[in-house]
């Protein structure tokens, strides 16, 4: 039997979540994320916020890492003052996911950042964010869509070579790129929609959109394939 790569996906940690007769603190993840991992051929596991000292041990048990979408990154993480339309900080989640990214990069593990995950990858590498952007979340609580165009010669262009319309919902974006990151897709308005590290830094990609809300498996399948290659290379 083929052993499928184990892909860890970071989660929300929310108070007062409701299901059935219960209202309790809960680690939450929209079901689209694990479904996308599973459809792409991987095994999905949830990674709720933990102490940063646990990140390396956690990563050591995984074959690939997904940093999921979610709340705005705390501007203090990239040395900026909070603007009025920036959401409240998610301190525990920021701390945990930054530690996961650092541990995964140190280990050479495949990493995919989705929406907030792409932004946090940029911040982890010393980049900054635009704190409010018009036109990429037109209706509150409803995913929209717009085309993104790949940059020829990039990892992303090798996965999705044509312009595609993607599911989108965000009001922040990459500003100054983090160390080593290169843009690999753009929206029509010039917003950076994907970033990646050069191939010699491993398989590291961030996308600003939400592939878990669409039918295109190619980005997640590429992560799972990279994770499987890593499994094959280990003793």
JOZI-V821465 format. One record per residue. RES is the residue in three letters. SS is DSSP state (H for helix, E for strand, C for the rest). NEAR is the number of other C-alpha atoms within 8 Angstrom. Layout:
RES,SS,NEAR ; RES,SS,NEAR
This chain:
UNK,C,2 ; UNK,C,3 ; UNK,C,4 ; UNK,C,8 ; UNK,C,14 ; UNK,E,11 ; UNK,E,15 ; UNK,E,13 ; UNK,E,14 ; UNK,E,13 ; UNK,C,12 ; UNK,E,11 ; UNK,E,11 ; UNK,E,9 ; UNK,E,7 ; UNK,E,8 ; UNK,E,10 ; UNK,E,8 ; UNK,E,6 ; UNK,C,4 ; UNK,C,5 ; UNK,E,7 ; UNK,E,8 ; UNK,E,8 ; UNK,E,9 ; UNK,E,9 ; UNK,E,9 ; UNK,E,9 ; UNK,C,9 ; UNK,C,5 ; UNK,H,6 ; UNK,H,8 ; UNK,H,11 ; UNK,H,10 ; UNK,H,9 ; UNK,H,12 ; UNK,H,15 ; UNK,H,10 ; UNK,H,8 ; UNK,C,11 ; UNK,C,10 ; UNK,C,12 ; UNK,E,10 ; UNK,E,11 ; UNK,E,9 ; UNK,E,9 ; UNK,E,8 ; UNK,C,10 ; UNK,C,12 ; UNK,C,8 ; UNK,C,8 ; UNK,H,9 ; UNK,H,6 ; UNK,H,8 ; UNK,H,13 ; UNK,H,11 ; UNK,H,7 ; UNK,H,8 ; UNK,H,13 ; UNK,H,8 ; UNK,C,6 ; UNK,C,11 ; UNK,C,16 ; UNK,E,14 ; UNK,E,14 ; UNK,E,13 ; UNK,E,14 ; UNK,C,13 ; UNK,C,10 ; UNK,C,7 ; UNK,C,9 ; UNK,C,11 ; UNK,C,11 ; UNK,C,12 ; UNK,H,9 ; UNK,H,8 ; UNK,H,8 ; UNK,H,11 ; UNK,C,6 ; UNK,C,7 ; UNK,C,6 ; UNK,C,8 ; UNK,C,6 ; UNK,C,4 ; UNK,C,6 ; UNK,C,9 ; UNK,C,6 ; UNK,C,7 ; UNK,C,8 ; UNK,C,10 ; UNK,H,7 ; UNK,H,8 ; UNK,H,10 ; UNK,H,11 ; UNK,H,10 ; UNK,H,13 ; UNK,H,12 ; UNK,H,11 ; UNK,H,12 ; UNK,H,12 ; UNK,H,11 ; UNK,H,9 ; UNK,H,11 ; UNK,H,14 ; UNK,H,9 ; UNK,H,7 ; UNK,H,8 ; UNK,C,9 ; UNK,C,14 ; UNK,E,14 ; UNK,E,15 ; UNK,E,14 ; UNK,E,17 ; UNK,E,16 ; UNK,C,15 ; UNK,H,15 ; UNK,H,14 ; UNK,H,17 ; UNK,H,15 ; UNK,H,13 ; UNK,H,12 ; UNK,H,14 ; UNK,H,13 ; UNK,H,11 ; UNK,C,9 ; UNK,C,10 ; UNK,C,14 ; UNK,C,12 ; UNK,E,12 ; UNK,E,9 ; UNK,C,10 ; UNK,C,9 ; UNK,C,9 ; UNK,C,7 ; UNK,C,6 ; UNK,C,10 ; UNK,C,13 ; UNK,C,9 ; UNK,E,7 ; UNK,C,5 ; UNK,C,4 ; UNK,E,8 ; UNK,C,9 ; UNK,E,11 ; UNK,E,8 ; UNK,E,9 ; UNK,E,10 ; UNK,E,13 ; UNK,E,11 ; UNK,E,14 ; UNK,C,11 ; UNK,C,7 ; UNK,C,6 ; UNK,C,9 ; UNK,H,10 ; UNK,H,15 ; UNK,H,14 ; UNK,H,8 ; UNK,H,9 ; UNK,C,10 ; UNK,C,9 ; UNK,C,7 ; UNK,C,9 ; UNK,E,7 ; UNK,E,8 ; UNK,E,12 ; UNK,E,13 ; UNK,E,13 ; UNK,C,12 ; UNK,C,10 ; UNK,C,11 ; UNK,C,10 ; UNK,E,14 ; UNK,E,13 ; UNK,C,8 ; UNK,C,7 ; UNK,C,11 ; UNK,C,12 ; UNK,C,7 ; UNK,C,7 ; UNK,C,11 ; UNK,E,9 ; UNK,E,11 ; UNK,E,16 ; UNK,E,14 ; UNK,E,15 ; UNK,E,12 ; UNK,C,8 ; UNK,C,5 ; UNK,C,6 ; UNK,C,9 ; UNK,E,13 ; UNK,E,13 ; UNK,E,14 ; UNK,E,14 ; UNK,E,13 ; UNK,C,12 ; UNK,C,9 ; UNK,H,7 ; UNK,H,4 ; UNK,H,8 ; UNK,C,10 ; UNK,C,12 ; UNK,E,10 ; UNK,E,14 ; UNK,E,15 ; UNK,E,13 ; UNK,C,15 ; UNK,C,12 ; UNK,C,14 ; UNK,H,14 ; UNK,H,9 ; UNK,H,7 ; UNK,C,8 ; UNK,C,6 ; UNK,C,6 ; UNK,C,10 ; UNK,H,9 ; UNK,H,11 ; UNK,H,11 ; UNK,H,11 ; UNK,H,9 ; UNK,H,13 ; UNK,H,15 ; UNK,H,8 ; UNK,H,10 ; UNK,H,13 ; UNK,H,11 ; UNK,H,8 ; UNK,H,10 ; UNK,H,9 ; UNK,H,7 ; UNK,C,6 ; UNK,C,5 ; UNK,C,3
